Amino acid sequence: MKAKRGDWVKIYNIVLTSEERAPQVPEDTRKVPLESWVKGFIQTDAEIGQSVEVITITGRSVEGELVEIHPAYTHNYGKFVPELLQIGLQARAILAGGEVHE
């Protein structure tokens, strides 16, 4: 897939290699690089995997590897937890001073 100049994209880069990490960082953290994913408007036409420059919403210029075109938000609040539904009903009953379905 190809991104056109001005498209909203996500890029990736390594900010610090594992060797460049600070010595006071925990050992398990120090073993891996510090990575960055940034979204912005691409400045040239490019394909996934190419090195590109983007301008972020705040106006910063950032370079990195193009990893996604038109990225979507993928976070959520997790799976349904039946116990939480019951807690909500019980709390409503307690606060209202009556039965759950009154």
C-alpha positions in Angstrom: 0.0 0.0 0.0 1.2 3.5 -0.8 0.8 6.6 1.2 0.3 9.9 -0.5 1.8 13.2 0.7 -0.5 14.6 3.4 -1.9 11.3 4.5 -2.3 10.5 8.2 0.2 7.8 9.0 2.1 6.0 11.8 5.9 5.7 11.9 8.3 3.7 14.0 11.8 4.4 15.1 14.3 3.3 17.8 15.1 6.2 20.1 17.8 4.5 22.0 19.5 1.1 21.4 19.8 -1.3 24.3 23.5 -0.2 24.6 22.5 3.5 24.8 20.0 3.0 27.7 20.8 4.7 31.0 22.6 2.5 33.6 20.0 3.2 36.3 17.2 1.7 34.1 16.1 -1.8 35.4 18.1 -4.6 33.8 15.1 -6.2 32.0 14.3 -2.7 30.5 17.9 -2.0 29.6 18.0 -5.2 27.4 15.6 -3.8 24.9 15.7 -0.7 22.8 13.5 2.4 23.6 11.0 2.5 20.7 8.7 5.2 19.4 5.5 5.2 17.4 4.4 8.6 16.1 1.4 9.6 14.1 1.5 12.6 11.7 1.0 13.9 8.2 3.5 12.3 5.7 5.6 14.7 3.7 6.3 12.6 0.6 4.7 9.7 -1.2 6.0 6.4 0.2 5.3 2.7 0.8 5.2 0.7 4.0 8.8 0.1 5.3 10.3 3.2 3.8 12.0 5.9 5.8 9.8 9.0 5.9 9.2 12.4 7.6 5.9 13.3 9.2 4.6 16.5 10.8 2.6 15.8 13.9 -0.5 17.6 15.0 1.7 19.8 17.3 3.9 20.7 14.4 7.0 18.5 15.2 8.9 17.0 12.4 9.8 13.4 13.0 11.5 10.8 10.9 11.0 7.0 11.0 9.9 3.9 9.2 6.4 4.0 7.7 4.4 1.2 9.4 0.7 2.1 8.9 -1.4 4.3 6.7 -4.6 5.8 8.1 -4.1 4.3 11.6 -7.2 3.6 13.7 -7.6 3.8 17.4 -7.6 0.3 18.7 -7.9 0.7 22.5 -10.9 -0.4 24.4 -12.0 -1.1 28.0 -11.5 -4.9 27.8 -13.9 -7.8 27.8 -17.3 -7.8 29.5 -17.1 -8.6 33.2 -20.4 -9.9 34.5 -19.5 -9.3 38.2 -19.1 -5.6 37.4 -22.6 -5.4 36.1 -23.9 -6.9 39.3 -21.9 -4.5 41.4 -23.4 -1.6 39.5 -26.9 -2.9 40.1 -26.2 -3.4 43.8 -24.7 0.0 44.2 -27.7 1.6 42.5 -30.0 -0.2 44.9 -28.0 0.8 47.9 -27.8 4.4 46.9 -31.5 4.6 46.0 -32.5 2.9 49.2 -34.7 0.3 47.5 -34.8 -2.8 45.3 -32.7 -3.1 42.2 -35.7 -2.9 39.8 -37.8 -0.3 41.5 
